[in-house]
Amino acid sequence: MSNNESIKVLIIEDDPELLMALSIYLKKYGMETTCADEPYIGLSLITQQKFDVVILDLTLPGMDGLEVIEKIRESSNVPIIISSARNDLTDKVIGLERGADDYMPKPYDPRELVTRIKTILRRVGGSVAKENSSNFILGDNGHTIKFKGKTLDLTAAEFDVLNILINQKNAAVSREQLLYDSKHIDDASSIKNIDVIVSRIRNKLAKIDPNNSYIKPVRGVGYMLIDE
């Protein structure tokens, strides 16, 4: 995965509403999704394209998801996250034993799925080159951000906003998205509160690099983080 490529996600899931919801949400975080509502289609796609991660349901038409994991592992080491409403501990154990990397019981917050994907890619090295070439690097604990090698002293709200901007770097992000996708900002907060938070982040970046501006305002939209 090169610096300019998005994370490529294959979702094997037969619930059309969930497929659509996950595709829309992951796209907001710079992830390119391909969907397959049947296991055989998903297996075929894996042989034809390169994916960074697979999101796999267990209850599928024609083939159980646990069997799909075995089929994938015959030809690919792509990370697999099981996404299942089956709460049997045995399914989880068997899935991990057969080669899955993570297990998420439904229902779950899609924000957690984004975090799980990024954690797995960091672990397997799928995004190492991408992160190392950046001025901004997410700390190993997932709760800190380093800028030019120095850990930023951020509030929870500042971390949320900067993390979202980093995930969509070099692309405009609306104030509304920054507000509603932040875990530590009340949804009832004013949009203007985002401007205050961004201003504080800018000041902290300027203390480390006063010669460059990394967060640019986008008229009528919101902000863009420039990181090349």
C-alpha positions as CSV (number, residue, x, y, z in Angstrom):
1,M,0.0,0.0,0.0
2,S,1.7,3.2,-1.2
3,N,1.4,6.6,0.4
4,N,-1.3,7.7,-2.0
5,E,-3.4,4.6,-1.9
6,S,-6.5,4.2,0.3
7,I,-7.0,1.2,2.5
8,K,-8.8,-1.5,0.4
9,V,-11.5,-3.4,2.3
10,L,-13.4,-6.4,1.1
11,I,-16.7,-6.9,3.0
12,I,-18.3,-10.4,2.7
13,E,-21.8,-9.9,4.2
14,D,-25.3,-10.9,3.0
15,D,-27.1,-8.1,4.8
16,P,-27.6,-5.4,2.2
17,E,-28.3,-2.6,4.7
18,L,-25.2,-3.4,6.7
19,L,-23.1,-3.6,3.6
20,M,-24.3,-0.1,2.5
21,A,-23.9,1.4,6.0
22,L,-20.3,0.1,6.4
23,S,-19.3,1.1,2.9
24,I,-20.5,4.7,3.5
25,Y,-18.9,4.9,6.9
26,L,-15.5,3.4,6.0
27,K,-15.3,5.7,2.9
28,K,-15.4,8.7,5.3
29,Y,-12.1,7.4,6.7
30,G,-10.4,7.0,3.4
31,M,-11.1,3.3,2.9
32,E,-12.1,1.9,-0.4
33,T,-14.7,-0.9,0.0
34,T,-15.7,-3.8,-2.3
35,C,-18.8,-5.7,-1.3
36,A,-19.7,-9.3,-1.8
37,D,-23.1,-10.7,-0.7
38,E,-22.1,-14.3,-1.3
39,P,-19.0,-16.2,-0.1
40,Y,-18.0,-17.5,-3.5
41,I,-18.0,-14.0,-5.0
42,G,-15.8,-12.9,-2.1
43,L,-13.4,-15.7,-2.6
44,S,-13.2,-15.0,-6.3
45,L,-12.5,-11.3,-5.7
46,I,-9.6,-12.2,-3.4
47,T,-7.9,-14.1,-6.2
48,Q,-8.4,-11.2,-8.6
49,Q,-7.6,-8.1,-6.5
50,K,-5.3,-7.1,-3.6
51,F,-7.1,-6.2,-0.4
52,D,-5.6,-4.8,2.9
53,V,-8.3,-6.4,5.1
54,V,-11.4,-8.6,4.8
55,I,-14.6,-8.1,7.0
56,L,-16.3,-11.5,7.1
57,D,-19.7,-12.5,8.3
58,L,-20.1,-16.1,9.5
59,T,-23.7,-16.7,8.6
60,L,-23.6,-16.7,4.8
61,P,-25.6,-18.4,2.0
62,G,-24.0,-21.5,0.5
63,M,-20.9,-21.7,2.8
64,D,-20.3,-21.1,6.5
65,G,-18.0,-18.2,7.3
66,L,-15.6,-20.5,9.2
67,E,-15.1,-22.5,6.0
68,V,-14.5,-19.3,4.1
69,I,-11.6,-18.4,6.4
70,E,-10.0,-21.8,5.5
71,K,-10.5,-21.1,1.8
72,I,-9.0,-17.6,2.1
73,R,-6.0,-19.0,4.0
74,E,-5.2,-21.5,1.2
75,S,-4.0,-18.6,-1.0
76,S,-3.8,-15.4,1.0
77,N,-2.5,-13.9,4.3
78,V,-4.9,-10.9,4.1
79,P,-6.0,-9.9,7.6
80,I,-9.5,-11.1,8.4
81,I,-11.9,-9.5,10.9
82,I,-15.0,-11.7,11.7
83,S,-18.2,-9.6,12.0
84,S,-20.9,-11.9,13.3
85,A,-24.1,-12.0,15.3
86,R,-23.3,-15.5,16.4
87,N,-22.4,-15.3,20.0
88,D,-21.1,-18.8,20.4
89,L,-17.6,-18.7,22.0
90,T,-16.8,-21.8,20.0
91,D,-17.2,-19.9,16.7
92,K,-14.8,-17.2,17.9
93,V,-12.2,-19.7,19.0
94,I,-12.5,-21.8,15.8
95,G,-12.4,-18.6,13.7
96,L,-9.2,-17.4,15.3
97,E,-7.7,-20.9,15.1
98,R,-8.4,-21.1,11.4
99,G,-6.6,-17.8,10.7
100,A,-8.9,-14.9,11.5
101,D,-7.1,-11.9,13.1
102,D,-10.0,-10.4,15.1
103,Y,-13.7,-11.0,16.1
104,M,-16.3,-8.4,16.4
105,P,-19.8,-9.4,17.7
106,K,-22.7,-7.6,16.2
107,P,-24.0,-5.1,16.8
108,Y,-21.0,-2.8,17.1
109,D,-20.2,0.9,16.6
110,P,-18.6,1.3,13.2
111,R,-16.1,3.6,14.8
112,E,-14.7,0.6,16.6
113,L,-14.4,-1.2,13.3
114,V,-12.3,1.6,11.9
115,T,-10.0,1.4,15.0
116,R,-9.7,-2.4,14.7
117,I,-8.8,-2.2,11.0
118,K,-6.0,0.4,11.7
119,T,-4.7,-1.6,14.6
120,I,-4.4,-4.7,12.6
121,L,-2.7,-3.0,9.7
122,R,-0.2,-1.4,12.1
123,R,0.4,-4.9,13.6
124,V,0.9,-6.7,10.3
125,G,2.9,-3.8,8.8
126,G,0.4,-2.9,6.1
127,S,0.5,0.8,6.9
128,V,4.1,1.1,8.3
129,A,5.5,2.9,5.3
130,K,2.5,5.1,5.1
131,E,2.7,6.2,8.7
132,N,6.5,6.6,8.8
133,S,6.4,9.0,5.9
134,S,4.0,11.2,7.7
135,N,4.7,14.1,10.0
136,F,1.8,12.8,12.1
137,I,2.0,9.3,13.6
138,L,-0.6,7.7,15.9
139,G,1.0,6.3,19.1
140,D,1.1,2.6,19.7
141,N,-1.5,2.9,22.4
142,G,-4.0,4.5,20.0
143,H,-4.5,7.5,22.3
144,T,-1.6,9.8,21.4
145,I,-0.4,11.5,18.3
146,K,3.3,12.3,17.5
147,F,4.1,15.3,15.4
148,K,7.6,15.4,13.9
149,G,8.6,12.9,16.5
150,K,7.2,14.8,19.5
151,T,4.1,13.6,21.4
152,L,1.4,16.3,21.3
153,D,-0.3,17.3,24.6
154,L,-3.9,17.1,23.5
155,T,-7.3,17.1,25.2
156,A,-9.6,14.3,24.3
157,A,-11.6,16.5,22.0
158,E,-8.4,17.8,20.3
159,F,-7.2,14.3,19.8
160,D,-10.5,13.3,18.2
161,V,-10.5,16.2,15.7
162,L,-6.8,15.9,14.8
163,N,-7.2,12.1,14.4
164,I,-10.1,12.5,12.0
165,L,-8.1,15.1,10.0
166,I,-5.1,12.8,9.8
167,N,-7.2,9.9,8.6
168,Q,-8.5,12.1,5.8
169,K,-5.3,14.1,5.2
170,N,-5.1,16.2,2.0
171,A,-8.9,16.1,1.8
172,A,-11.5,18.6,3.0
173,V,-13.5,17.6,6.2
174,S,-16.6,19.4,7.1
175,R,-17.1,20.9,10.6
176,E,-20.3,18.7,10.9
177,Q,-18.2,15.6,10.4
178,L,-15.6,16.7,12.9
179,L,-18.4,17.4,15.4
180,Y,-20.4,14.2,15.0
181,D,-17.5,11.8,14.5
182,S,-15.7,13.0,17.6
183,K,-16.3,10.7,20.6
184,H,-15.5,13.4,23.2
185,I,-17.5,16.3,21.8
186,D,-21.2,16.6,22.8
187,D,-23.4,16.3,19.7
188,A,-25.3,19.4,21.0
189,S,-22.2,21.5,20.8
190,S,-22.0,24.5,18.5
191,I,-20.3,24.0,15.1
192,K,-18.2,27.1,16.2
193,N,-16.7,24.9,19.0
194,I,-14.9,23.0,16.2
195,D,-13.2,26.3,15.1
196,V,-12.0,26.8,18.7
197,I,-10.6,23.3,19.0
198,V,-8.8,23.5,15.6
199,S,-7.3,26.9,16.7
200,R,-5.9,25.2,19.8
201,I,-4.5,22.4,17.8
202,R,-2.8,24.8,15.3
203,N,-1.2,26.6,18.2
204,K,0.3,23.4,19.6
205,L,1.6,22.4,16.1
206,A,3.1,25.9,15.7
207,K,5.1,25.5,18.9
208,I,6.9,22.6,17.2
209,D,7.0,23.9,13.6
210,P,6.3,27.6,13.5
211,N,7.3,27.9,9.8
212,N,4.5,25.8,8.3
213,S,0.7,25.7,8.6
214,Y,-0.7,22.1,8.5
215,I,-4.4,22.7,9.0
216,K,-5.9,24.9,6.3
217,P,-9.5,26.3,6.3
218,V,-11.7,25.3,3.4
219,R,-14.2,28.0,2.6
220,G,-17.8,26.9,3.1
221,V,-16.8,23.4,4.2
222,G,-14.4,23.0,7.1
223,Y,-10.7,22.1,7.3
224,M,-8.0,20.1,5.5
225,L,-4.8,18.7,7.0
226,I,-1.9,19.0,4.6
227,D,0.7,16.3,5.1
228,E,2.9,15.5,2.2
